[in-house]
Amino acid sequence: MIHEIKKVYENTIRIRKKSIKSDENGEIREYLCTIYKYLVSPKSFGVKENTYICYFEEIEKKYENNEILNKKKNKIGILIDPGSNDEDIYEFLKEENIEIKYIFLTHNHPDHIAGLDNAKEKLNVPIVISRLDGENIHDKRYTMMRLFRLKELECDVDIMLEHLDQIKINEDIIFKFHLTPGHSQGSMCIEIIGTDILFVGDIIFKEGYRKNRLFRWKWSRYGKKY
């Protein structure tokens, strides 16, 4: 199996800052948004392309000799779905000097959370998940950890979200969470507001929409609502 950290996206995003003193739009700030995905090695549990690193560098414009010079500031970001315990992820974060603010979970299946204890220990940042999946994250039957003979998680989640809740990693970069039950009862898609970027977890595969029939969720309660 392939074993690497691969860049899958890099683009400049522009965020218009609202004026505090009025309703008028303020200055436009630019960030370089970069996304890497981790392709799991043979020694790890999981499947390819589950773990993502998404970070931002603010671009500060400076003028020198009538020329515009772009200077990048500190890298801040989030880790999504740590399904592997491999140390390569954390070595990469250290080498690239990326400050991770949160660990986001799209859902609580083992190939997305098996490395969560290690991630919490290494990064010591809040773990974020939907309330529906967060309340059952220590139930090995629900998470399917028992099915793969994996030990129960020791760490707890820190923040449990509802549909359309938002989290800021700084005053400009905001993530919005969309409850999309199906693959799990509390699966969430994660949107970066003001961009065309959406992390969908296992809700969409190349074959199309993915519904988990293993536990026969009650669609009358969740599917119709969202």
Number of C-alpha atoms within 10 A of each C-alpha: 10 10 14 14 18 14 14 10 12 14 11 15 17 16 17 13 14 14 11 9 7 8 8 9 11 14 10 11 15 19 21 17 18 18 18 19 21 23 20 25 17 11 11 15 19 23 17 16 18 21 26 24 24 20 22 26 19 21 19 14 14 11 9 8 6 7 9 11 13 12 11 15 13 12 20 20 22 20 24 24 28 28 28 28 20 18 11 16 20 16 11 13 16 11 8 10 12 20 16 20 19 22 24 21 28 29 31 27 23 24 25 25 27 24 21 24 16 20 25 18 10 11 16 13 15 16 22 20 27 26 19 20 25 22 14 15 24 19 15 19 12 18 21 17 22 14 11 11 9 13 11 15 17 10 15 15 21 13 13 15 20 15 16 14 13 16 14 13 15 10 7 17 16 14 17 17 24 23 24 21 24 22 21 26 26 25 27 32 22 22 19 17 16 14 11 8 11 15 16 17 21 21 21 14 10 6 6 8 11 14 16 14 10 10 10 11 17 11 12 8 9 15 14 9 10 10
